[in-house]
Amino acid sequence: MAGPVYADWCGPCNAIAPTFESLATKYSKPNRITFVKVNVDNYQEISQRYGIRALPSFIIFRSGSILNTIRGADQSSLRSAIESVVRLAGPEGPIYSSEGRTLGSTNSQRTQLSKPFDFKQFINTIVSFFVLYFTTLFSLDAYSAGENSPFNIKGTPVSSTSSVSTQRATGGKKLGTIADL
């Protein structure tokens, strides 16, 4: 990443701006070489963080660390620094490692499904879904009804005939009659 730290009121910043723009247009590569401009009036914390003492300043980063810093509007230094970064980035390689496939092509290599379609398993899944759905829909305690269902696939059903001491505690005030209010 390369970018100037500049200010709108700075004369040298405005003088070198066309050079920076032409280099950014020529050498910018998505996800490889990025050019940014940082206005010190809007982002003072960045100028403090990187110790900017002169405008314009060009800071060149690679993998988060500073490679080079150019202070002042020196066009030749800026060009040579940007060109060295472009050489470091290397040639752009292919995005994909395979040729890909074309819809409607007559390629003899066809990808097969890893397992053939099992109609019986499909029907069992649909039946289990609807039985669990209706079991929980028409019960007062849907969670425990789903847990105790023989169609519960997550584990063995929780026994509802367990001892009295393991009953579920209910929270809140018990309902009463209107006279209790």
C-alpha positions as CSV (number, residue, x, y, z in Angstrom):
1,M,0.0,0.0,0.0
2,A,1.3,3.4,-0.9
3,G,-0.2,6.7,-0.1
4,P,0.5,10.4,0.6
5,V,-0.3,12.2,3.8
6,Y,-1.4,15.6,2.5
7,A,-3.5,18.7,3.2
8,D,-5.8,20.5,0.9
9,W,-4.1,23.9,1.6
10,C,-0.6,22.5,0.9
11,G,0.9,23.9,-2.3
12,P,3.5,21.1,-2.9
13,C,0.8,18.5,-2.2
14,N,-1.3,19.9,-4.9
15,A,1.7,20.1,-7.3
16,I,2.6,16.4,-6.9
17,A,-1.0,15.2,-6.9
18,P,-1.2,14.6,-10.7
19,T,2.0,12.5,-10.5
20,F,0.6,10.4,-7.7
21,E,-2.8,10.0,-9.5
22,S,-1.1,8.8,-12.7
23,L,1.1,6.3,-10.8
24,A,-2.0,5.0,-8.9
25,T,-3.9,4.6,-12.1
26,K,-1.0,2.8,-13.8
27,Y,0.1,0.5,-11.1
28,S,-2.9,-0.2,-8.9
29,K,-3.7,-3.9,-8.7
30,P,-6.7,-5.1,-6.6
31,N,-5.6,-7.0,-3.5
32,R,-1.9,-6.5,-4.4
33,I,-1.0,-2.8,-4.7
34,T,-3.3,-0.2,-3.2
35,F,-3.0,3.6,-3.2
36,V,-4.6,5.7,-0.6
37,K,-4.6,9.4,0.3
38,V,-4.8,10.6,3.9
39,N,-5.8,14.2,4.6
40,V,-4.0,15.3,7.9
41,D,-6.8,17.8,8.6
42,N,-9.4,14.9,8.7
43,Y,-7.1,12.2,10.2
44,Q,-4.7,13.8,12.7
45,E,-4.2,10.6,14.6
46,I,-2.6,8.9,11.5
47,S,-0.1,11.8,11.1
48,Q,0.8,11.5,14.8
49,R,1.1,7.8,14.7
50,Y,3.5,7.8,11.8
51,G,5.4,10.9,12.8
52,I,4.6,13.1,9.8
53,R,6.7,16.2,10.0
54,A,6.5,17.4,6.3
55,L,3.8,17.6,3.7
56,P,3.4,15.8,1.5
57,S,4.8,12.6,3.0
58,F,4.5,9.3,1.2
59,I,4.5,6.1,3.2
60,I,4.9,2.7,1.5
61,F,3.7,-0.4,3.4
62,R,4.1,-4.1,2.8
63,S,2.3,-6.6,5.0
64,G,1.7,-4.0,7.6
65,S,5.2,-2.7,8.0
66,I,6.7,0.5,6.5
67,L,9.1,-0.1,3.6
68,N,9.9,3.5,2.7
69,T,8.9,7.0,3.6
70,I,9.3,9.9,1.2
71,R,9.1,13.5,2.6
72,G,8.4,16.4,0.2
73,A,7.2,16.6,-3.4
74,D,10.1,14.8,-5.0
75,Q,8.6,13.3,-8.2
76,S,11.6,11.1,-9.1
77,S,11.9,9.6,-5.6
78,L,8.2,8.9,-5.6
79,R,8.4,7.2,-9.1
80,S,11.4,5.1,-8.1
81,A,9.8,4.0,-4.8
82,I,6.5,3.0,-6.5
83,E,8.3,1.1,-9.2
84,S,10.4,-0.8,-6.7
85,V,7.2,-1.8,-4.9
86,V,5.7,-2.9,-8.1
87,R,8.7,-5.1,-8.7
88,L,8.4,-6.5,-5.2
89,A,4.8,-7.4,-5.8
90,G,5.8,-9.5,-8.8
91,P,3.8,-10.4,-11.8
92,E,0.1,-11.1,-11.3
93,G,-0.6,-14.8,-11.3
94,P,-3.7,-16.5,-12.4
95,I,-6.7,-16.1,-10.2
96,Y,-7.9,-19.7,-10.5
97,S,-5.8,-22.8,-10.7
98,S,-8.0,-24.8,-13.0
99,E,-9.5,-24.1,-16.4
100,G,-13.1,-24.2,-15.2
101,R,-16.1,-25.6,-16.9
102,T,-18.5,-24.2,-19.5
103,L,-22.3,-24.6,-19.2
104,G,-23.5,-26.8,-22.1
105,S,-20.1,-28.1,-23.0
106,T,-19.6,-31.7,-24.1
107,N,-16.8,-32.4,-21.7
108,S,-16.4,-36.2,-21.1
109,Q,-15.4,-35.7,-17.5
110,R,-18.5,-35.5,-15.5
111,T,-18.5,-35.1,-11.8
112,Q,-20.5,-37.8,-10.0
113,L,-22.3,-37.3,-6.7
114,S,-20.5,-38.9,-3.8
115,K,-23.6,-41.0,-2.9
116,P,-26.6,-42.0,-5.0
117,F,-29.9,-40.5,-4.0
118,D,-31.6,-42.6,-1.3
119,F,-35.4,-42.2,-1.6
120,K,-36.1,-44.2,1.5
121,Q,-33.9,-41.9,3.6
122,F,-35.6,-38.9,2.1
123,I,-39.1,-40.2,3.0
124,N,-37.9,-41.1,6.6
125,T,-36.5,-37.6,7.0
126,I,-39.8,-36.0,5.8
127,V,-41.9,-38.2,8.1
128,S,-39.7,-37.5,11.1
129,F,-39.9,-33.8,10.5
130,F,-43.7,-33.7,10.3
131,V,-44.1,-36.1,13.3
132,L,-41.9,-33.9,15.4
133,Y,-43.6,-30.8,14.2
134,F,-47.1,-32.0,15.1
135,T,-45.9,-33.5,18.4
136,T,-44.5,-30.2,19.5
137,L,-47.3,-28.1,18.0
138,F,-50.1,-29.9,20.0
139,S,-48.3,-30.2,23.3
140,L,-48.2,-27.9,26.3
141,D,-44.5,-28.3,26.8
142,A,-43.0,-28.4,23.3
143,Y,-39.4,-28.8,24.3
144,S,-39.9,-31.8,26.5
145,A,-42.3,-33.3,24.0
146,G,-39.6,-33.0,21.3
147,E,-37.0,-34.5,23.6
148,N,-39.2,-37.5,24.6
149,S,-40.3,-38.2,21.0
150,P,-39.1,-41.5,19.5
151,F,-38.2,-39.4,16.4
152,N,-35.6,-37.3,18.3
153,I,-32.4,-37.7,16.4
154,K,-30.2,-35.9,18.9
155,G,-30.1,-38.6,21.5
156,T,-32.1,-41.0,23.5
157,P,-35.5,-39.7,24.8
158,V,-35.5,-38.4,28.3
159,S,-37.6,-40.6,30.5
160,S,-40.7,-38.8,31.9
161,T,-41.1,-41.6,34.5
162,S,-38.1,-40.5,36.5
163,S,-38.3,-39.9,40.3
164,V,-40.4,-37.1,41.7
165,S,-37.3,-35.3,43.1
166,T,-36.1,-34.5,39.5
167,Q,-39.2,-32.6,38.5
168,R,-38.7,-29.3,36.7
169,A,-38.9,-26.2,38.8
170,T,-41.4,-23.7,37.4
171,G,-40.6,-20.0,37.9
172,G,-42.9,-17.1,38.6
173,K,-46.1,-16.7,40.6
174,K,-48.7,-19.5,40.5
175,L,-52.0,-18.6,38.8
176,G,-55.0,-18.3,41.0
177,T,-58.5,-17.0,40.8
178,I,-59.7,-13.5,40.5
179,A,-60.5,-13.5,44.2
180,D,-56.8,-14.0,45.0
181,L,-56.0,-10.6,43.5
